[in-house]
Protein backbone atom coordinates (compact mmCIF):
# COMPACT_ATOMS: atom_id res chain seq x y z
CA UNK A 1 0.00 0.00 0.00
CA UNK A 2 1.35 3.41 -0.84
CA UNK A 3 1.82 5.99 1.89
CA UNK A 4 -1.54 7.20 3.24
CA UNK A 5 -1.60 10.74 4.65
CA UNK A 6 -5.18 11.01 5.93
CA UNK A 7 -7.66 8.42 7.13
CA UNK A 8 -11.33 9.22 7.54
CA UNK A 9 -13.59 6.96 9.58
CA UNK A 10 -17.21 7.31 8.44
CA UNK A 11 -19.93 6.63 11.00
CA UNK A 12 -23.69 6.47 10.36
CA UNK A 13 -25.78 8.95 12.35
CA UNK A 14 -29.48 9.61 12.83
CA UNK A 15 -29.44 13.40 13.29
CA UNK A 16 -26.82 15.86 11.96
CA UNK A 17 -27.67 18.58 14.50
CA UNK A 18 -27.42 16.22 17.50
CA UNK A 19 -24.14 14.72 16.30
CA UNK A 20 -22.71 18.14 15.43
CA UNK A 21 -23.45 19.46 18.94
CA UNK A 22 -22.13 16.30 20.64
CA UNK A 23 -18.80 16.19 18.82
CA UNK A 24 -18.28 19.98 18.70
CA UNK A 25 -19.59 21.10 22.10
CA UNK A 26 -19.43 17.85 24.04
CA UNK A 27 -16.06 16.52 22.92
CA UNK A 28 -14.54 19.84 21.91
CA UNK A 29 -13.69 18.84 18.34
CA UNK A 30 -13.52 21.45 15.58
CA UNK A 31 -15.71 20.77 12.54
CA UNK A 32 -14.11 21.03 9.11
CA UNK A 33 -15.70 22.99 6.29
CA UNK A 34 -18.27 25.67 5.69
CA UNK A 35 -21.77 25.36 7.18
CA UNK A 36 -24.60 24.19 4.90
CA UNK A 37 -28.12 25.66 5.03
CA UNK A 38 -28.82 23.88 8.33
CA UNK A 39 -25.72 25.49 9.92
CA UNK A 40 -23.83 22.17 10.00
CA UNK A 41 -20.79 21.59 7.74
CA UNK A 42 -21.40 19.26 4.81
CA UNK A 43 -19.88 16.76 4.93
CA UNK A 44 -19.90 16.72 8.73
CA UNK A 45 -16.26 15.97 9.56
CA UNK A 46 -13.97 16.57 12.52
CA UNK A 47 -10.16 16.35 12.58
CA UNK A 48 -8.92 14.25 15.49
CA UNK A 49 -5.31 14.97 14.51
CA UNK A 50 -3.34 15.76 11.35
CA UNK A 51 -3.99 12.34 9.84
CA UNK A 52 -7.37 11.18 11.18
CA UNK A 53 -10.87 12.49 10.59
CA UNK A 54 -14.30 11.35 11.71
CA UNK A 55 -17.02 11.88 9.10
CA UNK A 56 -20.63 11.56 10.27
CA UNK A 57 -23.07 10.54 7.54
CA UNK A 58 -26.85 10.26 7.88
CA UNK A 59 -27.75 6.57 7.83
CA UNK A 60 -29.55 6.83 4.46
CA UNK A 61 -26.43 8.35 2.91
CA UNK A 62 -24.41 5.20 3.47
CA UNK A 63 -26.21 3.43 0.61
CA UNK A 64 -24.00 5.00 -2.06
CA UNK A 65 -20.98 3.39 -0.36
CA UNK A 66 -22.38 0.16 1.05
CA UNK A 67 -24.88 -0.85 -1.62
CA UNK A 68 -26.61 -3.97 -0.30
CA UNK A 69 -24.18 -4.36 2.62
CA UNK A 70 -25.98 -3.27 5.80
CA UNK A 71 -24.41 -1.22 8.58
CA UNK A 72 -24.80 -2.31 12.19
CA UNK A 73 -28.18 -1.58 13.74
CA UNK A 74 -28.24 1.00 16.57
CA UNK A 75 -26.92 -0.63 19.72
CA UNK A 76 -24.63 -3.02 17.80
CA UNK A 77 -21.03 -1.99 17.18
CA UNK A 78 -18.76 -3.17 14.42
CA UNK A 79 -15.75 -1.39 15.90
CA UNK A 80 -14.50 0.46 18.97
CA UNK A 81 -12.78 3.80 18.39
CA UNK A 82 -9.92 4.14 20.86
CA UNK A 83 -8.24 7.41 21.78
CA UNK A 84 -5.51 8.22 24.27
CA UNK A 85 -6.14 10.97 26.80
CA UNK A 86 -2.55 10.72 28.05
CA UNK A 87 -3.30 10.20 31.74
CA UNK A 88 -5.88 8.85 34.17
CA UNK A 89 -7.00 12.44 34.81
CA UNK A 90 -7.38 12.95 31.05
CA UNK A 91 -9.53 9.80 30.82
CA UNK A 92 -11.73 10.99 33.68
CA UNK A 93 -12.09 14.44 32.10
CA UNK A 94 -12.96 13.18 28.61
CA UNK A 95 -15.43 10.57 29.88
CA UNK A 96 -17.01 13.24 32.12
CA UNK A 97 -17.26 15.68 29.23
CA UNK A 98 -18.87 13.03 27.02
CA UNK A 99 -21.34 12.12 29.80
CA UNK A 100 -22.36 15.78 30.25
CA UNK A 101 -22.89 16.02 26.48
CA UNK A 102 -25.31 13.08 26.53
CA UNK A 103 -23.09 10.05 25.99
CA UNK A 104 -23.96 6.78 27.69
CA UNK A 105 -20.98 5.72 29.79
CA UNK A 106 -20.49 2.03 29.01
CA UNK A 107 -17.47 1.41 31.25
CA UNK A 108 -16.70 3.80 34.10
CA UNK A 109 -13.09 5.01 34.11
CA UNK A 110 -10.86 2.74 36.12
CA UNK A 111 -7.92 0.39 36.13
CA UNK A 112 -8.24 -2.45 33.58
CA UNK A 113 -5.79 -5.27 32.78
CA UNK A 114 -4.45 -3.14 29.88
CA UNK A 115 -4.28 0.12 31.86
CA UNK A 116 -6.53 2.94 33.02
CA UNK A 117 -9.49 3.43 30.67
CA UNK A 118 -13.21 3.95 30.29
CA UNK A 119 -15.72 3.82 27.45
CA UNK A 120 -18.78 5.70 26.24
CA UNK A 121 -21.33 5.45 23.44
CA UNK A 122 -22.08 8.57 21.40
CA UNK A 123 -25.71 9.56 20.63
CA UNK A 124 -25.80 6.98 17.80
CA UNK A 125 -24.30 4.19 19.91
CA UNK A 126 -20.77 4.26 18.46
CA UNK A 127 -18.32 3.06 21.11
CA UNK A 128 -15.32 5.13 22.13
CA UNK A 129 -12.69 3.76 24.54
CA UNK A 130 -10.52 6.36 26.22
CA UNK A 131 -7.17 5.17 27.57
CA UNK A 132 -4.42 6.76 29.62
CA UNK A 133 -1.72 5.05 27.57
CA UNK A 134 -1.21 4.62 23.83
CA UNK A 135 -4.42 4.00 21.85
C-alpha positions in Angstrom: 0.0 0.0 0.0 1.4 3.4 -0.8 1.8 6.0 1.9 -1.5 7.2 3.2 -1.6 10.7 4.6 -5.2 11.0 5.9 -7.7 8.4 7.1 -11.3 9.2 7.5 -13.6 7.0 9.6 -17.2 7.3 8.4 -19.9 6.6 11.0 -23.7 6.5 10.4 -25.8 9.0 12.4 -29.5 9.6 12.8 -29.4 13.4 13.3 -26.8 15.9 12.0 -27.7 18.6 14.5 -27.4 16.2 17.5 -24.1 14.7 16.3 -22.7 18.1 15.4 -23.4 19.5 18.9 -22.1 16.3 20.6 -18.8 16.2 18.8 -18.3 20.0 18.7 -19.6 21.1 22.1 -19.4 17.9 24.0 -16.1 16.5 22.9 -14.5 19.8 21.9 -13.7 18.8 18.3 -13.5 21.4 15.6 -15.7 20.8 12.5 -14.1 21.0 9.1 -15.7 23.0 6.3 -18.3 25.7 5.7 -21.8 25.4 7.2 -24.6 24.2 4.9 -28.1 25.7 5.0 -28.8 23.9 8.3 -25.7 25.5 9.9 -23.8 22.2 10.0 -20.8 21.6 7.7 -21.4 19.3 4.8 -19.9 16.8 4.9 -19.9 16.7 8.7 -16.3 16.0 9.6 -14.0 16.6 12.5 -10.2 16.4 12.6 -8.9 14.3 15.5 -5.3 15.0 14.5 -3.3 15.8 11.4 -4.0 12.3 9.8 -7.4 11.2 11.2 -10.9 12.5 10.6 -14.3 11.4 11.7 -17.0 11.9 9.1 -20.6 11.6 10.3 -23.1 10.5 7.5 -26.9 10.3 7.9 -27.8 6.6 7.8 -29.5 6.8 4.5 -26.4 8.4 2.9 -24.4 5.2 3.5 -26.2 3.4 0.6 -24.0 5.0 -2.1 -21.0 3.4 -0.4 -22.4 0.2 1.0 -24.9 -0.9 -1.6 -26.6 -4.0 -0.3 -24.2 -4.4 2.6 -26.0 -3.3 5.8 -24.4 -1.2 8.6 -24.8 -2.3 12.2 -28.2 -1.6 13.7 -28.2 1.0 16.6 -26.9 -0.6 19.7 -24.6 -3.0 17.8 -21.0 -2.0 17.2 -18.8 -3.2 14.4 -15.7 -1.4 15.9 -14.5 0.5 19.0 -12.8 3.8 18.4 -9.9 4.1 20.9 -8.2 7.4 21.8 -5.5 8.2 24.3 -6.1 11.0 26.8 -2.5 10.7 28.0 -3.3 10.2 31.7 -5.9 8.9 34.2 -7.0 12.4 34.8 -7.4 12.9 31.1 -9.5 9.8 30.8 -11.7 11.0 33.7 -12.1 14.4 32.1 -13.0 13.2 28.6 -15.4 10.6 29.9 -17.0 13.2 32.1 -17.3 15.7 29.2 -18.9 13.0 27.0 -21.3 12.1 29.8 -22.4 15.8 30.3 -22.9 16.0 26.5 -25.3 13.1 26.5 -23.1 10.0 26.0 -24.0 6.8 27.7 -21.0 5.7 29.8 -20.5 2.0 29.0 -17.5 1.4 31.3 -16.7 3.8 34.1 -13.1 5.0 34.1 -10.9 2.7 36.1 -7.9 0.4 36.1 -8.2 -2.4 33.6 -5.8 -5.3 32.8 -4.4 -3.1 29.9 -4.3 0.1 31.9 -6.5 2.9 33.0 -9.5 3.4 30.7 -13.2 4.0 30.3 -15.7 3.8 27.4 -18.8 5.7 26.2 -21.3 5.5 23.4 -22.1 8.6 21.4 -25.7 9.6 20.6 -25.8 7.0 17.8 -24.3 4.2 19.9 -20.8 4.3 18.5 -18.3 3.1 21.1 -15.3 5.1 22.1 -12.7 3.8 24.5 -10.5 6.4 26.2 -7.2 5.2 27.6 -4.4 6.8 29.6 -1.7 5.0 27.6 -1.2 4.6 23.8 -4.4 4.0 21.8 
